[in-house]
Amino acid sequence: MRQLHMKPSSEFPLTHKLAMYEKYHVSRKSIVPLYVELCARDRPLSLAESRVLGVESAWLVGVVRERVRAGKSGVTDAEDDLHTGGWRSPLPKGVNEEDVYKVVEEELTRMQEEQEGEVNTSLNLSTDLNWLDQETRERESTYFFLALCFLTE
C-alpha cells in the first residue's frame, strides 16, 4: 500500500487509488488528501471516474466541491434537512431554472454518448466476467491488487 501511495496520479489514476484505499479500509489519514486533491481540481468528476469511485465517494466529492466553490455565499439553515447539514447553495444571480435545464440536457446527451462508446469497448470484458461467481471475482480482484503492488516496487 505504501508503494501505491507514493505513485503519482499520472502513473496510477487518483480515483483508482482512492477506490482501492476505500475497499481495503486504508486509514482516513491517507484517504483525506486524495479527496482534497479531487475536490480542489478545476474540473468535476467524469462519468468513468464516478463509476470507479462508487456512489458514496462520488457524492462526497460533489458535495465538497459545491460547498467550497459557494464560499461564504453558502447559506446555512439549522432547520434544514439533516442530510445536507443545514447547508444550501442557491443559484448564482442571473441564473434561472431554464439555464439549469439547458445544462442538464447537454450533460445527459454527453453522458449517453459516453455510455454508448463504452458499451462497444467493454462488451466483451463484461460478458467474459459474468460467469464468475462472487468469491472468484473477489479473489481475482485481490490477485490484481497484489500484482499491482509488486509492479509498483
C-alpha positions as CSV (number, residue, x, y, z in Angstrom):
1,M,0.0,0.0,0.0
2,R,2.8,2.4,0.9
3,Q,4.3,1.9,-2.6
4,L,0.9,2.6,-4.2
5,H,0.6,5.7,-2.0
6,M,3.8,7.1,-3.4
7,K,2.7,6.7,-7.1
8,P,1.9,10.0,-8.8
9,S,-1.6,10.4,-10.3
10,S,0.0,10.3,-13.8
11,E,1.0,6.7,-13.2
12,F,-2.0,5.5,-11.2
13,P,-5.2,7.5,-11.5
14,L,-6.3,9.2,-8.4
15,T,-9.8,7.8,-8.5
16,H,-8.5,4.3,-8.8
17,K,-6.1,4.8,-5.8
18,L,-9.0,6.3,-3.7
19,A,-11.3,3.4,-4.6
20,M,-8.6,0.9,-3.7
21,Y,-7.9,2.6,-0.4
22,E,-11.6,2.6,0.4
23,K,-12.0,-1.0,-0.5
24,Y,-9.1,-2.1,1.7
25,H,-10.0,0.3,4.6
26,V,-6.9,2.3,4.5
27,S,-6.7,4.9,7.3
28,R,-8.6,8.2,6.9
29,K,-5.2,10.0,7.3
30,S,-4.3,8.6,3.8
31,I,-7.7,9.0,2.2
32,V,-8.4,12.6,3.1
33,P,-5.6,14.1,0.9
34,L,-6.9,12.1,-2.1
35,Y,-10.3,13.6,-1.6
36,V,-8.8,17.1,-1.2
37,E,-6.9,16.7,-4.5
38,L,-10.1,15.6,-6.3
39,C,-12.2,18.3,-4.8
40,A,-9.7,21.1,-5.4
41,R,-9.0,20.4,-9.1
42,D,-10.6,22.7,-11.7
43,R,-12.9,20.1,-13.3
44,P,-15.6,17.8,-11.9
45,L,-15.5,14.0,-11.9
46,S,-16.0,12.3,-15.2
47,L,-18.7,9.7,-15.6
48,A,-16.0,7.0,-15.7
49,E,-14.3,8.4,-12.6
50,S,-17.6,8.4,-10.7
51,R,-18.2,4.8,-11.6
52,V,-14.7,3.9,-10.3
53,L,-15.4,5.7,-7.0
54,G,-18.9,4.5,-6.4
55,V,-22.0,6.4,-5.4
56,E,-20.9,7.5,-1.9
57,S,-17.5,8.7,-2.8
58,A,-18.7,10.5,-5.9
59,W,-21.4,12.1,-3.9
60,L,-18.9,13.3,-1.3
61,V,-16.7,14.8,-4.0
62,G,-19.7,16.6,-5.5
63,V,-20.9,18.0,-2.2
64,V,-17.5,19.2,-1.1
65,R,-16.8,20.8,-4.4
66,E,-20.1,22.6,-4.3
67,R,-19.7,23.8,-0.7
68,V,-16.1,25.0,-1.3
69,R,-17.0,26.8,-4.5
70,A,-20.0,28.5,-3.0
71,G,-17.6,30.0,-0.4
72,K,-19.2,32.4,2.1
73,S,-22.3,32.7,-0.1
74,G,-23.4,29.2,1.0
75,V,-26.5,29.6,3.2
76,T,-27.0,27.6,6.4
77,D,-30.3,26.8,7.9
78,A,-30.4,25.0,11.3
79,E,-33.8,23.6,10.5
80,D,-32.8,22.2,7.1
81,D,-32.6,18.5,6.2
82,L,-30.1,16.6,8.3
83,H,-28.6,15.0,5.2
84,T,-27.4,18.4,4.0
85,G,-26.1,19.5,7.4
86,G,-28.3,22.6,7.1
87,W,-26.2,23.8,4.2
88,R,-27.6,25.1,0.9
89,S,-26.1,26.8,-2.2
90,P,-28.6,29.0,-4.1
91,L,-28.2,29.6,-7.9
92,P,-26.0,32.5,-8.7
93,K,-27.7,35.8,-9.6
94,G,-28.8,35.8,-13.2
95,V,-29.0,32.0,-13.5
96,N,-32.5,30.6,-13.6
97,E,-34.1,27.1,-14.0
98,E,-34.1,27.5,-17.8
99,D,-30.3,27.8,-17.7
100,V,-30.1,24.7,-15.5
101,Y,-32.5,22.8,-17.9
102,K,-30.1,23.5,-20.8
103,V,-27.1,22.3,-18.9
104,V,-28.9,19.1,-17.7
105,E,-29.9,18.4,-21.3
106,E,-26.3,18.9,-22.5
107,E,-24.8,16.7,-19.8
108,L,-27.4,13.9,-20.3
109,T,-26.6,13.9,-24.0
110,R,-22.8,13.8,-23.3
111,M,-23.3,11.0,-20.8
112,Q,-25.4,9.0,-23.2
113,E,-22.8,9.4,-25.9
114,E,-20.0,8.3,-23.5
115,Q,-22.0,5.3,-22.4
116,E,-22.7,4.2,-25.9
117,G,-19.0,4.4,-26.7
118,E,-18.2,2.4,-23.5
119,V,-20.7,-0.4,-24.4
120,N,-18.8,-1.2,-27.6
121,T,-15.4,-1.3,-25.9
122,S,-16.4,-3.1,-22.7
123,L,-19.0,-5.6,-24.0
124,N,-16.5,-8.5,-24.4
125,L,-15.0,-8.0,-21.0
126,S,-18.3,-7.8,-19.1
127,T,-19.7,-10.9,-20.8
128,D,-16.5,-12.8,-20.1
129,L,-16.7,-12.0,-16.4
130,N,-20.4,-12.7,-15.9
131,W,-19.8,-16.4,-15.4
132,L,-17.5,-15.8,-12.4
133,D,-19.1,-16.2,-9.0
134,Q,-18.7,-13.5,-6.3
135,E,-15.9,-15.4,-4.5
136,T,-13.9,-15.9,-7.7
137,R,-14.3,-12.2,-8.6
138,E,-13.1,-11.1,-5.2
139,R,-10.1,-13.5,-5.3
140,E,-9.2,-12.2,-8.8
141,S,-9.5,-8.6,-7.5
142,T,-7.1,-9.4,-4.7
143,Y,-4.6,-11.0,-7.1
144,F,-4.8,-8.0,-9.3
145,F,-4.2,-5.7,-6.3
146,L,-1.2,-7.8,-5.2
147,A,0.2,-7.9,-8.7
148,L,-0.2,-4.1,-8.9
149,C,1.7,-3.7,-5.6
150,F,4.6,-5.8,-6.9
151,L,4.7,-3.9,-10.2
152,T,4.9,-0.6,-8.4
153,E,8.0,-1.6,-6.4
